[in-house]
Amino acid sequence: MNTKNRFAVAEWHVNPWDAQVTRALLNSEGVPAFLENEHHVTAYWPMSRMLGGVRLMVPVEHMDTARAVFALRDQGDLQAALEKEYPPEAATCRSCGSNAISEERDWVMIVFAVFLLLKATIIFPPRKLKRCAACGVVQ
C-alpha cells in the first residue's frame, strides 16, 4: 500500500509575502500547506516566472477545503468577519486631529525601487505617505 502523501498546487504567487499570508490562512482553517520555490524566488526574483512563482502546495485530499477557503477570501467574507471582530480605527492627524487623511505615493522611492530591481535584482514595496488634508502634515 502506498502511504506517500500526494500534493497539488493550490495557488501560485509572484512574491513570497503573499504566499506566506495565504499559507497561514489555510493553516488557520486546518488545511496543511507548504510553499515551494519560496527561497529561490527570494534569492533571485527575476527567476520567479521561470520557476512558476511561489507554489502553494496542499495535500490532494484537502484540495476541496482549500478551494472553499479561497472562495471565501475572494468574496471578501473573511475580511468582513475580521473587520467585524476588530473594527479598524479611523485615521486622525496627530497634529490637528482631523480625519481628512489621504495617501500619496513617494515617487522618489518608486524610482529608487525600480533602479534597485533593474541593477541589483532587489525588490521592496515603496511605502505610501499619509498626509493630512487639513494641515498638510505628513503622518
Backbone bond lengths (Angstrom), bond angles and torsions (degrees), N, CA, C in turn:
res aa  C-N    CA-C-N  psi(-1)  N-CA   C-N-CA  omega(-1)  CA-C   N-CA-C  phi
1 M - - - 1.457 - - 1.525 109.14 -
2 N 1.321 117.12 133.10 1.454 122.53 -178.58 1.525 109.09 -85.67
3 T 1.334 116.41 114.62 1.466 120.33 -178.23 1.519 112.43 -101.74
4 K 1.325 117.00 8.60 1.466 119.34 179.94 1.524 110.35 -69.97
5 N 1.323 114.68 142.98 1.461 120.09 174.75 1.514 108.56 -77.55
6 R 1.307 115.56 139.86 1.456 120.51 174.00 1.519 107.26 -107.04
7 F 1.315 115.52 132.94 1.454 121.43 -178.59 1.522 109.78 -116.02
8 A 1.308 115.23 153.54 1.461 121.72 176.71 1.523 108.17 -134.68
9 V 1.316 115.48 156.21 1.464 120.93 177.98 1.523 108.46 -78.12
10 A 1.324 115.97 116.60 1.466 120.49 178.78 1.524 110.49 -84.43
11 E 1.322 117.25 -40.76 1.466 123.99 177.81 1.511 108.36 -155.19
12 W 1.313 116.19 162.96 1.453 120.36 169.63 1.514 108.40 -131.00
13 H 1.336 114.45 148.82 1.461 121.15 -176.31 1.526 109.29 -129.15
14 V 1.325 115.75 152.52 1.458 120.96 178.16 1.527 110.69 -76.84
15 N 1.328 117.26 -37.05 1.460 118.82 -179.02 1.527 110.76 -119.68
16 P 1.313 116.70 151.44 1.462 120.51 -176.58 1.522 114.07 -70.08
17 W 1.320 118.63 -20.84 1.466 120.73 -179.08 1.530 110.70 -67.04
18 D 1.335 116.26 -47.24 1.463 119.70 177.80 1.519 111.04 -63.64
19 A 1.310 115.96 -38.33 1.464 119.95 179.43 1.528 111.24 -64.34
20 Q 1.333 117.41 -39.76 1.468 120.45 178.48 1.525 111.25 -64.48
21 V 1.330 116.92 -40.15 1.463 120.67 179.16 1.530 109.88 -64.37
22 T 1.324 117.31 -43.34 1.458 121.05 179.59 1.526 111.08 -66.23
23 R 1.327 117.34 -40.33 1.465 120.97 177.15 1.525 110.46 -61.76
24 A 1.329 116.64 -43.55 1.463 120.76 179.01 1.529 110.81 -64.08
25 L 1.324 117.53 -37.32 1.458 120.92 177.19 1.526 110.53 -61.91
26 L 1.332 116.46 -46.79 1.463 119.67 178.99 1.525 111.28 -63.11
27 N 1.331 116.52 -43.14 1.465 119.42 178.93 1.526 111.38 -62.29
28 S 1.323 117.88 -36.36 1.466 120.72 179.34 1.523 111.55 -67.95
29 E 1.321 116.69 -23.58 1.463 121.26 177.92 1.529 111.90 -94.81
30 G 1.337 117.63 8.45 1.456 121.62 176.17 1.509 115.19 85.51
31 V 1.339 117.50 13.30 1.463 121.57 179.06 1.523 108.44 -100.42
32 P 1.344 118.72 117.08 1.458 119.26 177.40 1.527 110.18 -68.65
33 A 1.304 116.73 135.55 1.462 121.37 -178.67 1.517 109.29 -151.22
34 F 1.331 115.87 152.36 1.455 120.33 173.44 1.521 109.05 -143.56
35 L 1.322 115.02 164.73 1.461 120.98 -177.02 1.517 110.28 -104.52
36 E 1.315 114.89 143.39 1.457 121.62 177.01 1.524 108.04 -119.93
37 N 1.307 117.62 138.23 1.473 125.33 -179.67 1.520 113.27 71.65
38 E 1.293 117.73 13.46 1.464 120.65 -178.88 1.525 111.24 -59.34
39 H 1.314 116.82 -47.40 1.466 120.19 -175.70 1.527 112.41 -77.91
40 H 1.324 117.59 -29.46 1.464 119.40 174.90 1.516 110.62 -62.67
41 V 1.332 114.79 -44.72 1.461 119.67 -178.76 1.523 110.66 -67.39
42 T 1.336 117.29 -37.53 1.461 120.51 178.26 1.523 110.91 -66.18
43 A 1.329 116.71 -40.99 1.463 120.45 -177.24 1.525 112.26 -69.89
44 Y 1.331 116.85 -39.19 1.465 119.36 -178.35 1.524 108.28 -143.62
45 W 1.323 116.45 85.72 1.445 123.32 -172.01 1.529 114.67 -56.88
46 P 1.345 121.20 -38.30 1.471 118.91 -179.78 1.529 113.85 -59.29
47 M 1.331 118.57 -18.80 1.464 120.37 177.90 1.520 112.28 -82.06
48 S 1.312 117.32 -0.41 1.462 121.30 -174.86 1.526 112.08 -55.27
49 R 1.300 117.55 -48.94 1.474 120.43 -178.14 1.526 111.07 -66.21
50 M 1.330 116.95 -39.69 1.452 120.09 -178.80 1.526 111.65 -64.05
51 L 1.335 116.70 -37.32 1.456 120.95 -179.61 1.525 112.59 -82.34
52 G 1.303 116.95 -4.74 1.456 119.71 -177.60 1.502 112.79 88.17
53 G 1.328 117.34 19.87 1.459 120.85 179.91 1.513 111.46 71.21
54 V 1.306 115.54 -166.43 1.462 121.29 175.02 1.522 105.74 -89.32
55 R 1.316 115.66 116.50 1.466 120.24 -177.03 1.517 110.43 -93.33
56 L 1.317 115.05 131.90 1.459 122.11 176.66 1.521 107.13 -95.58
57 M 1.315 116.08 111.99 1.461 122.33 -174.49 1.525 109.84 -100.65
58 V 1.333 115.52 135.99 1.455 122.98 -178.66 1.534 107.66 -133.48
59 P 1.330 118.34 141.42 1.467 118.89 174.02 1.530 110.36 -57.69
60 V 1.317 115.97 142.14 1.468 121.02 -175.45 1.524 111.62 -56.44
61 E 1.323 117.19 -37.26 1.469 118.99 -177.81 1.531 112.93 -70.07
62 H 1.332 118.48 -13.85 1.468 122.16 178.66 1.537 112.64 -104.20
63 M 1.321 116.80 6.17 1.467 120.17 -174.19 1.536 111.88 -64.72
64 D 1.322 118.32 -38.50 1.474 119.93 179.79 1.528 111.32 -63.92
65 T 1.324 116.24 -41.46 1.467 120.14 177.86 1.521 110.52 -64.03
66 A 1.343 116.65 -41.63 1.468 121.03 179.02 1.530 110.41 -61.62
67 R 1.319 116.92 -42.53 1.476 120.03 178.81 1.527 111.17 -63.95
68 A 1.338 116.75 -37.26 1.465 119.76 178.15 1.526 110.86 -65.83
69 V 1.336 117.30 -39.29 1.469 121.45 177.60 1.531 109.77 -65.38
70 F 1.342 116.77 -42.02 1.464 120.15 178.58 1.524 110.99 -63.37
71 A 1.337 117.52 -37.40 1.466 120.69 178.99 1.528 110.26 -64.45
72 L 1.335 117.31 -42.72 1.469 120.37 177.09 1.524 111.05 -62.99
73 R 1.328 116.24 -40.97 1.465 120.58 179.46 1.526 110.55 -64.64
74 D 1.320 116.95 -44.88 1.459 120.55 -176.52 1.527 112.57 -69.64
75 Q 1.340 117.39 -28.64 1.463 120.85 177.36 1.524 111.65 -78.53
76 G 1.327 117.60 -15.78 1.459 121.49 -179.55 1.513 113.55 91.50
77 D 1.336 117.09 6.00 1.467 120.27 -178.21 1.525 111.86 -65.75
78 L 1.327 117.29 -39.37 1.464 119.80 -178.99 1.524 111.40 -67.64
79 Q 1.324 116.63 -40.20 1.462 119.67 178.88 1.525 110.81 -68.16
80 A 1.323 117.27 -37.74 1.468 120.24 178.17 1.529 110.62 -63.71
81 A 1.339 116.51 -41.16 1.471 119.92 178.66 1.522 110.73 -65.72
82 L 1.330 116.45 -38.63 1.463 121.08 178.88 1.527 110.59 -65.26
83 E 1.326 117.17 -44.48 1.465 120.85 179.87 1.525 111.82 -68.89
84 K 1.333 117.26 -28.63 1.460 120.02 176.35 1.523 110.60 -69.60
85 E 1.329 115.75 -40.97 1.465 119.68 -179.69 1.526 112.09 -75.47
86 Y 1.329 117.02 -37.98 1.468 122.52 -179.98 1.523 108.14 -126.47
87 P 1.333 118.23 83.26 1.467 119.72 -177.10 1.534 111.42 -62.18
88 P 1.334 116.07 136.54 1.469 118.65 -179.99 1.524 110.79 -69.40
89 E 1.305 115.35 143.12 1.459 120.35 177.89 1.521 109.14 -80.20
90 A 1.311 116.10 142.11 1.456 120.38 177.02 1.524 108.84 -71.12
91 A 1.319 115.78 132.02 1.463 120.23 179.69 1.520 109.65 -71.57
92 T 1.315 115.69 130.74 1.466 120.78 176.85 1.516 109.12 -127.52
93 C 1.295 115.51 149.86 1.463 121.46 179.02 1.531 109.32 -70.98
94 R 1.322 115.26 133.58 1.467 119.87 178.14 1.525 111.78 -71.17
95 S 1.333 116.72 -22.70 1.455 120.64 -176.05 1.537 112.52 -87.10
96 C 1.351 115.72 -50.93 1.465 118.26 -174.36 1.522 114.06 -114.55
97 G 1.346 118.94 -10.33 1.458 122.00 178.69 1.517 114.91 83.74
98 S 1.322 118.20 6.17 1.461 121.99 -179.51 1.533 110.55 -71.62
99 N 1.341 115.97 152.24 1.462 121.63 175.88 1.523 112.55 -95.47
100 A 1.316 117.72 2.40 1.463 122.16 -177.60 1.527 110.06 -86.27
101 I 1.330 116.01 75.99 1.454 121.74 -179.61 1.522 108.59 -105.05
102 S 1.323 117.28 131.07 1.461 121.13 177.72 1.527 109.07 -120.75
103 E 1.353 115.23 153.10 1.467 120.49 178.62 1.520 109.42 -101.31
104 E 1.325 114.53 139.97 1.456 121.24 178.66 1.513 108.72 -129.69
105 R 1.308 116.31 156.46 1.459 121.98 174.07 1.520 109.45 -93.73
106 D 1.310 116.02 138.47 1.457 121.56 174.96 1.529 107.14 -90.70
107 W 1.348 116.44 97.63 1.459 121.16 -172.88 1.520 112.55 -65.54
108 V 1.299 118.06 -28.46 1.470 120.13 176.68 1.523 109.36 -63.39
109 M 1.324 117.28 -43.03 1.459 120.74 179.26 1.532 111.36 -68.95
110 I 1.322 118.36 -33.20 1.459 121.08 177.28 1.522 110.27 -65.53
111 V 1.327 117.16 -44.71 1.464 120.78 177.58 1.527 110.24 -63.18
112 F 1.324 117.63 -40.92 1.458 121.77 177.71 1.529 111.25 -63.34
113 A 1.327 116.99 -40.24 1.467 121.04 179.28 1.528 110.82 -65.37
114 V 1.331 117.39 -40.95 1.463 120.80 177.73 1.523 110.18 -65.25
115 F 1.324 117.56 -41.49 1.461 121.11 177.61 1.529 110.75 -60.00
116 L 1.336 116.69 -46.76 1.466 119.73 179.17 1.520 111.61 -63.62
117 L 1.304 116.85 -36.92 1.461 120.08 178.94 1.523 110.82 -64.12
118 L 1.326 116.78 -43.75 1.459 120.19 -176.99 1.526 112.70 -74.97
119 K 1.321 117.82 -36.66 1.458 121.05 -175.46 1.526 113.73 -91.37
120 A 1.308 117.38 -41.42 1.459 119.75 -173.01 1.526 112.43 -116.67
121 T 1.329 117.46 3.29 1.470 124.08 -177.16 1.520 112.41 50.56
122 I 1.325 115.75 36.32 1.458 121.76 174.47 1.517 106.84 -106.10
123 I 1.303 116.03 135.13 1.459 118.94 179.27 1.521 109.26 -125.27
124 F 1.306 115.51 139.02 1.461 121.39 173.21 1.519 107.14 -149.48
125 P 1.315 117.35 146.47 1.457 119.23 -179.93 1.522 111.26 -79.37
126 P 1.339 117.76 123.90 1.468 119.16 176.31 1.520 110.04 -65.96
127 R 1.308 115.72 141.34 1.457 119.44 -177.08 1.522 110.65 -79.80
128 K 1.328 114.45 158.15 1.456 120.75 175.81 1.521 108.13 -95.18
129 L 1.316 115.13 143.32 1.455 120.22 175.19 1.513 109.07 -93.87
130 K 1.321 116.68 140.45 1.460 121.34 175.73 1.515 108.04 -109.77
131 R 1.341 114.90 123.97 1.460 120.81 -176.47 1.525 109.64 -122.73
132 C 1.321 114.94 137.77 1.462 121.22 177.08 1.521 108.49 -77.03
133 A 1.331 116.82 126.41 1.466 121.08 -179.97 1.535 110.81 -72.93
134 A 1.329 117.67 -24.21 1.463 120.82 -177.01 1.528 111.51 -78.60
135 C 1.337 117.25 -49.03 1.470 119.10 -174.71 1.535 112.87 -112.89
136 G 1.337 119.10 -11.95 1.456 122.14 176.95 1.514 115.59 82.74
137 V 1.328 118.82 7.23 1.459 122.25 -179.67 1.516 110.06 -76.47
138 V 1.337 116.54 133.17 1.463 121.62 175.86 1.521 108.30 -79.05
139 Q 1.312 116.80 128.76 1.456 122.29 -176.61 1.512 111.35 -84.66
